[in-house]
Amino acid sequence: MAYAINQQVRNYATPDPKRVVANITGVLATGNMDILEKGSYQFLITHCGFIAHFDHAGFIATYRDDLPAFVEQFLSQHGMGWETRLDHTGSYFYDTSYQGKILADIIRELVPIFQAYEPGLKAAHVLHKNMEAEARLRALAKELGYDLVKRTPAGEKAA
């Protein structure tokens, strides 16, 4: 039985570096977690410190509305130099040591991409959460029969 599980793990396909990088870049660029491919998901949960969240769909559902958490999780695991260790060691999932270099190269290519998108995603997330909160507040005010009026910051004239 253990042999069958070991064989199944070893049969995990070698990630295609260009495809993984392009797909994850696309997710960050569009803000659309739904386009995350299964191969990219496998790479992230196997080599980047992410938990599986049950399956591919669960992973997408977890990060769909919180891309900053996705970026933060990746950056918390990488960009600290441990990829260099992969250059010189084999992976449990592969029989040849050059695979470790492929994994390290993918991670090294992804780190600056994640870093570039981090500030914009965080700002967009805050704006989205503020808009959601304002919509809930407006709905509550309407339900209670109040008018909701934004305060004018000190030093500015009311419109």
N, C-alpha and C positions, 0 to 999 in steps of 0.2 A: 504494500500500500504506500509506504513512504517513497518507494522508487517511482511510483506513478505520479505522485505529487511533485517530486523533484524533476521528473521529465517534463511535466506540464510547465513548471516554472522556467526551466531551461529553454523551452520552446517559445518563450516570449520573444516576439520579433524584435530585431535590432531597429532602434528608431532611425528614421530617415531625417538627418539633421536639418536639411533645407525645409522639409515639410513641417517638422515640429516648430521650427523658428517662425516660418511664414504663418502657420496657423495661430500660434500664440500671439504673434504681432497683430494679426487680424482681429483677434479677440480684444486686445487692448485698444487698437485703433478705432474699432467700431463700438466698443462698449457692449458687444453682444456675446455673452457667454454661450449662447445656444450654438454658435458655430465651432465650438471646441470639438475637435475630432477625437475619436477613440484612441488613436495612437498617441496624440498629445496628452490625453488624460492618463494613459498608461505610463508615459514618460514622467509626468508630474508626480503621480502617486508612487512610482517605483524609485525614482532617483532625486526627487526634489523636496522631500519632507512633507508632502501633503498626505492627509488621510483620504481613504477612498470614498467616504460618505455613501457607503453601501454599493454604489455602482456609478457608471458614467452619468446617468440622468440625475442621481442624487447629488453628485459633485456639481453639476451645472446648476441645479436648483439652489444649492448652498451659496454659490458665489454670484448668481444671476443679478441679484439686487445689491450686491456689495463687492464690486470689483476692487475697491481699495483694500479690502481684507485679503483678496486673492493676491494682490501685489505685495502687501505687507508680509503675507505668509512666505511667498517666494523669496523676497529680499531678506527676511529674517534667517533663512537657511543658507543663502548664497551671498557672494560678494565678499566673503571673509577668507577666501584663499583655499578652502578645503578641496576645491576642484583640482588643485595641483596634485593632491594625493591620488586622484583618479587617473592621472596621466601614467602613473607607474604601477598601478595595481589592476588586477582583473576584477571584474564584477562578478558577484555571485550568480548573476543571471546569464553570463556568457562564458564560453570556454577559452576565449583568446583575450590576452591583455590589451590589445590595441582597442578593444571596445571601451575600456576605461577612458582612453584618450578621446574617443568620439563623444562620450557622455560629458566629459569635462569641457570639450570645445562647444557643445550645445549650450551648456550652462554659462560658460564665459560669454557667448554671444547674446544670451538672453538677459544677463544682469544689466547691461547698460540700456537695453530696451525697456525693461521694467522700471529702471530708475528714471528714464525720460518721461514715461507716462504717469509716474506716481503723483506729481503735484497736480496735474490737470484732473486726474481721476478723483483725487481727494476733494478738490474744489468743486467739481461737478456733483459729487456725492453730497457734500454739505448743502449746496444749492438745492438739490433735489429734496433732501430731507426737510429743509426750511420751507420749500413750496408745499410739501405734503402737510407739514404742521400748520401752515397758514390755511390751507384748504380745510383741514379738520376744524380749526378755530372758527373759520367763517361759517361752516356748516352748523357748529354748535351755537354761534351767535344768532344765526338765522332761526334755528330751532327755538331759542329762548326769546326771540323777538328783539334782539339788540342789533344796532348797526356797528360794524367793525370799521374803525378808522385808524389808519396808520399814524403813529406819532411822527411829528416833524423833528428831526434831530436839532439840537440846540445850534443856533447860528444860521439855520436855513429857513427860507420863507416857505410857507405852506402854498401848495399849488391851487 
